């Protein structure tokens, strides 16, 4: 059962025809049918393909009796043991992801220090924050400060960065700016999801699950050789559905409801002794209902000022009033007034990797192509006709292409290096039409907005490492990036404050049909454009980023390093016209000063990794959401400098046989500096505020114990996360309703493997075992003074059975 927070996307879009869309969708369908037919056809058993060349992830582990696994990662585009990588990295193996019931990409926050990913749900935009670097911005066209990758291909649009996890080799979380080796340059870090590859040995599993709120999960994967030692395939499937946990009073159904289907098909070919290739095809279709969102607060009867909610939670607006059953503190089970509506999202992707060994060198190519579209309909959902009622219809579409070429030297020499080139192109568009029905005798409103953006990035990069001796080495990286964007935006915003029929909005939810909204530009009133306003804007930014990493091995089990690195996030544009203009932000630049150590103790039974860092940030891109008397603008782009001081500690231990303990500590101190901004025409300053959504303290404990009995193996496990108080708003930090206090969330699980066979496994779990309610959206953004509150998922339980094929 998914435990993540659910929130409907704040940006909805208008599809248009992309030349790559239909061929890609047809190719996915063709290969999908082929996978069904050949997924189970395997030749004789062979050895697992071991990727020694750069760019391929082996996922192999080395484990001796009573020792921790030695995980192999590719954080630096080479296969290296985690303990030998002079970069702060957290790696989680695919088996652990499945056994701990880590369902969504955003769930990985459970296992990495200083990482959070509140919000998003299945089709919305996650709010990634890593070491305090993240974005609260609802603008879907903006690049995020964290790079999210699947099989080395960047997931460019943030709304696509929430997806189910299934049949993975591992996940790697790289903390700190990745301004040299990783595709799209970024300031916050990189999260890399790596699929389990085809092998020449029969392998696979099938998992069935059932849980609370009628959750049903089917997950399976199977693969093996098609042509012995030459061609292998692997097919992976994931399907999940549930009915939701909060009652929708309008539709008389529970929500949020979900149906999420995912498929992946891979081919791995050893074309020759020096040339291999991998093709990955993926598809996803998601259907979900409106997610619970609760209105709190409001204006007085005259609509002139915000009032802090009364003790009974009464909302006053537009001459009407309403007292919701949840008062001022909704929880995950609170009834909500959500009108009918659906969210549909489809995505198709293709990745093609080639590795060509040229003597001691390896030439690698990674080509990625992704396209998709979505539609969302939200119908009125308020308790009575005296309050404002809003409906929205939106469509979006995108296509993305990326190409990377790398030439890599061998590692068994004093000087090793990587040089390469990168290209990225994204076309995306969105449109939203919104109507606001009359609140009593006040007003009606119609708004239509759209944006169409093209973004292009090109880069040349180089990275080298020189070993002075067996103990000391120096790594140096350099990247030159050129990014350009152009955007076209339209806006219509019509308000009717008169008693006549200057603005006519059809009732019975027919407004979104052709002719459902009509108005006379000469007689309607209001502040917005009464006829379509179209604006265009473009810009290009070029930036050189670098990193310098000296390292020294005190012993074979103690690595120390320093890291001086920069990252770059290109400028961008507000996705909506504000006060007759498109707001532009400058590029964001981050410099990281870091000291770290990776150590192994007690003959491999204990690892302790630590990092101490200082971030210096210039032109931090921020979303401004603030009510100011005399203005109607509540959301715009702003920029600030800032700094973050932090410490991280990761511990992994086997105190005694069969008992595993893992834990992390994250400490952060953050401050905005030079934070001048405007809301409408009002100049303000928020220097000295803390970074939003950045807890000063975060802790994690993950432990399990294995009992070996005559009936089989039983593993009892639990993991707990603590996060201290956070602000939801960068500019307003003296309003308790826009904050979340400290909280702790825990999960428990038990796995049983019968003694008669190791192929079967049975699992029971409870997530959010204390049923903690955590609000992940609390900001006053509406002109009428109400603010939406969205709450994370409640306690969920599940039962699963897994059959392994090998």
Secondary structure, DSSP 4 states (H G I P E B T S, - for coil): ---S-----S--------TTHHHHHHHHHHHHHHHHHHTT---S--PPPP--STT-----EE--TT---EEEE-TTSS-EEGGG-SS-EEEEEHHHHHHTT--BGGGGGGGSTTEEEES-TTTS--EEEETTEE-----TTSPPSEEEEETTEE--SGGGS--B--SEEEEEEEES-B-SSSSS-BSSEEEEEEEPPP-SS-EEEEEEEEEGGGEEEEEEEEEEEEETTTEEEEEEEEEEEE--SEEETTTTEEE--EEEEEEEEEEEEE-SSSEEEEEEEEEEEEEEEPPP-EEEE-B-TTS-SB-PPPTT-EEEETTEEEE-TTTT---TT--B---SEEEEEEEEEEEEEEEEEETTEEEEEEEEEEEEEEEEEE----SSTTS-EEEEEEEEEEEEEEEEEEEE--SSSSEEEEEEEEEEEEEEEEEEEEEEE--TTS-EEEEEEEEEEEEEEEEEEEEEEEESSSSEEEEEEEEEEEEEEEEEEEEEEEEE-SSSSSEEE-STT-TTSTTSEEE-TTT-BSSS-SS-EEEEEEEEEEEEEEEEEEEEEEETTEEEEEEEEEEEE--EE-SS-BTTB--EEPPEEEEEEEEEEEEEEGGGTEEEEEEEEEEEEEEEEEEEE---TT----EEEEEEEEEEEEEEEEEEEEEETTEEEEEEEEEEEEEEES-EEEETTEEEE-TTPPPTT--SEEEEEEEEEEEEETTEEEEEEEEEEEE--EES-SS--S-GGGEE--EEEEEEEEEEEETT-SSEEEEEEEESTT----EEEEEE--TTSEEEEEE----EEEEEEEEEE-
